[in-house]
Amino acid sequence: MAEPRTRRPARPREEVFAAARAAIAEHGLAKLTMAGLGKQLQMSAGHLLYYFGSKDQLLLETLRWSEDQLGERRRAALADHGLTVRQRLAAYAGLYLPEGPGDPRWVLWLEVWGRSPGSAEIRQGQLEIEAPWQADLVALLEEGVAGGDFGVSGAEVTERAAQLRALLDGLAVPVAIGLPGAERATAVGRFDSAARALLRS
């Protein structure tokens, strides 16, 4: 009698997300197939679809996982009271901006933004993933206002935080896509200059 076939245990979700992030960063979501990702992970495409439902959902959950990892570093940097408020704002910007062209995290963001217009689910997920960045920045700016580091009123903080994040997004995209002349160091300097003007610091 044949031995019963043993089922290969499912890969941890973190391993799936890491593989998906690498594959999307290298080839883009359009070229990613569940079959190809499953083969890489020694899982069936059906198993992946069972857990994620679609490539869009896999993209969103991979981005959420990626941002959760970075969120731990962001919270640690912002909680470091050995640094001034301005230094912590610089650390926030450094974590927000891409490391360079093809940064895997930013490739995920570009893919999500590209799919948001056609998917309410993607738009809602995007808002949820962005919310901690906004909340942490608002808290930091409120601390800076209370301590006299920034010359804006408490009522202006939420709007200033949204403006700073929009600025970071605008600086990040040319770096992430490798636009000629777009350098991370230049983006960091431009953010610092604009932040001082916006926050009157």
URWO-V298727 format. One record per residue. N is the residue number from 1. RES is the residue in three letters. PHI is phi in whole degrees, -180 to 180 (999 if undefined). OMEGA is omega in whole degrees, -180 to 180 (NA if undefined). NEAR is the number of other ideal C-beta (glycine too) atoms within 10 Angstrom. Layout:
BEGIN
N|RES|PHI|OMEGA|NEAR + N|RES|PHI|OMEGA|NEAR
END
This chain:
BEGIN
1|MET|999|-177|3 + 2|ALA|-68|176|4 + 3|GLU|-67|178|5 + 4|PRO|-63|-178|6 + 5|ARG|-73|180|6 + 6|THR|-85|180|6 + 7|ARG|-87|177|6 + 8|ARG|-71|-179|11 + 9|PRO|-64|179|7 + 10|ALA|-65|177|14 + 11|ARG|-70|174|18 + 12|PRO|-58|-178|9 + 13|ARG|-57|180|13 + 14|GLU|-61|179|10 + 15|GLU|-69|177|12 + 16|VAL|-64|-179|24 + 17|PHE|-64|-180|20 + 18|ALA|-63|179|18 + 19|ALA|-67|179|17 + 20|ALA|-65|179|27 + 21|ARG|-60|-180|19 + 22|ALA|-65|-178|15 + 23|ALA|-68|180|19 + 24|ILE|-67|180|24 + 25|ALA|-64|-177|16 + 26|GLU|-82|-172|12 + 27|HIS|-119|-174|13 + 28|GLY|87|-177|13 + 29|LEU|-66|-177|20 + 30|ALA|-59|-178|10 + 31|LYS|-92|178|10 + 32|LEU|-79|174|18 + 33|THR|-117|178|14 + 34|MET|-63|179|19 + 35|ALA|-65|180|12 + 36|GLY|-66|178|13 + 37|LEU|-66|179|20 + 38|GLY|-62|178|19 + 39|LYS|-61|179|12 + 40|GLN|-62|-177|14 + 41|LEU|-94|-176|18 + 42|GLN|58|176|8 + 43|MET|-131|177|20 + 44|SER|-84|176|14 + 45|ALA|-61|179|14 + 46|GLY|-63|179|10 + 47|HIS|-65|178|16 + 48|LEU|-65|180|22 + 49|LEU|-66|178|15 + 50|TYR|-61|-177|10 + 51|TYR|-82|-172|13 + 52|PHE|-114|175|19 + 53|GLY|82|-178|12 + 54|SER|-162|176|12 + 55|LYS|-65|179|20 + 56|ASP|-61|180|18 + 57|GLN|-68|176|16 + 58|LEU|-62|178|22 + 59|LEU|-59|-177|23 + 60|LEU|-63|-179|24 + 61|GLU|-69|176|18 + 62|THR|-67|177|27 + 63|LEU|-63|180|24 + 64|ARG|-60|178|17 + 65|TRP|-62|-180|17 + 66|SER|-61|-179|20 + 67|GLU|-71|176|18 + 68|ASP|-62|178|12 + 69|GLN|-63|-180|13 + 70|LEU|-68|180|14 + 71|GLY|-60|178|15 + 72|GLU|-63|178|9 + 73|ARG|-68|180|11 + 74|ARG|-64|-179|20 + 75|ARG|-64|179|12 + 76|ALA|-65|-180|11 + 77|ALA|-65|-178|19 + 78|LEU|-73|179|20 + 79|ALA|-89|-178|10 + 80|ASP|-81|-177|11 + 81|HIS|-82|167|9 + 82|GLY|-77|177|6 + 83|LEU|-105|175|14 + 84|THR|-73|178|12 + 85|VAL|-61|180|21 + 86|ARG|-64|178|17 + 87|GLN|-65|178|12 + 88|ARG|-70|175|21 + 89|LEU|-65|177|26 + 90|ALA|-64|178|17 + 91|ALA|-66|177|18 + 92|TYR|-59|-180|22 + 93|ALA|-63|179|21 + 94|GLY|-62|178|15 + 95|LEU|-76|-178|15 + 96|TYR|-69|-174|21 + 97|LEU|-73|179|21 + 98|PRO|-68|177|24 + 99|GLU|-69|-179|13 + 100|GLY|171|180|13 + 101|PRO|-57|177|16 + 102|GLY|75|177|13 + 103|ASP|-51|-174|20 + 104|PRO|-56|180|18 + 105|ARG|-63|-178|17 + 106|TRP|-75|173|22 + 107|VAL|-62|176|23 + 108|LEU|-61|180|24 + 109|TRP|-61|-180|21 + 110|LEU|-63|177|18 + 111|GLU|-66|180|23 + 112|VAL|-64|179|22 + 113|TRP|-59|-180|14 + 114|GLY|-66|-179|14 + 115|ARG|-99|-178|18 + 116|SER|-59|-177|16 + 117|PRO|-58|-177|8 + 118|GLY|-101|-175|9 + 119|SER|-145|176|16 + 120|ALA|-63|180|8 + 121|GLU|-65|178|14 + 122|ILE|-65|-180|21 + 123|ARG|-62|-179|15 + 124|GLN|-66|178|12 + 125|GLY|-63|179|20 + 126|GLN|-60|179|19 + 127|LEU|-60|-180|11 + 128|GLU|-65|-179|12 + 129|ILE|-72|-180|19 + 130|GLU|-75|-172|14 + 131|ALA|-55|180|10 + 132|PRO|-63|177|15 + 133|TRP|-62|-180|19 + 134|GLN|-66|-178|15 + 135|ALA|-62|-180|12 + 136|ASP|-67|180|19 + 137|LEU|-70|177|24 + 138|VAL|-58|-180|16 + 139|ALA|-61|179|13 + 140|LEU|-66|180|22 + 141|LEU|-66|177|25 + 142|GLU|-61|177|15 + 143|GLU|-63|180|16 + 144|GLY|-66|178|21 + 145|VAL|-67|-179|20 + 146|ALA|-62|-179|11 + 147|GLY|-88|179|10 + 148|GLY|81|179|9 + 149|ASP|-77|-178|16 + 150|PHE|-119|-176|25 + 151|GLY|-95|176|11 + 152|VAL|-110|180|16 + 153|SER|-85|177|9 + 154|GLY|-59|-179|10 + 155|ALA|-70|-178|8 + 156|GLU|-90|-169|17 + 157|VAL|-60|-177|21 + 158|THR|-61|179|15 + 159|GLU|-67|179|12 + 160|ARG|-63|179|20 + 161|ALA|-63|179|22 + 162|ALA|-64|179|13 + 163|GLN|-66|180|15 + 164|LEU|-65|178|22 + 165|ARG|-69|176|17 + 166|ALA|-63|177|10 + 167|LEU|-62|179|18 + 168|LEU|-61|178|20 + 169|ASP|-61|-180|14 + 170|GLY|-65|177|13 + 171|LEU|-76|-174|23 + 172|ALA|-74|-172|22 + 173|VAL|-60|179|17 + 174|PRO|-60|178|17 + 175|VAL|-67|-176|22 + 176|ALA|-64|-178|23 + 177|ILE|-90|176|15 + 178|GLY|76|178|12 + 179|LEU|-62|-180|11 + 180|PRO|-54|180|6 + 181|GLY|87|180|6 + 182|ALA|-89|-178|18 + 183|GLU|-117|179|14 + 184|ARG|-58|-178|18 + 185|ALA|-60|178|9 + 186|THR|-66|179|13 + 187|ALA|-61|178|23 + 188|VAL|-60|180|16 + 189|GLY|-64|180|12 + 190|ARG|-67|178|13 + 191|PHE|-63|-178|23 + 192|ASP|-59|-179|13 + 193|SER|-64|-178|10 + 194|ALA|-69|180|16 + 195|ALA|-64|178|22 + 196|ARG|-62|179|13 + 197|ALA|-69|-178|8 + 198|LEU|-66|-176|18 + 199|LEU|-96|-178|23 + 200|ARG|50|-177|10 + 201|SER|-117|NA|15
END
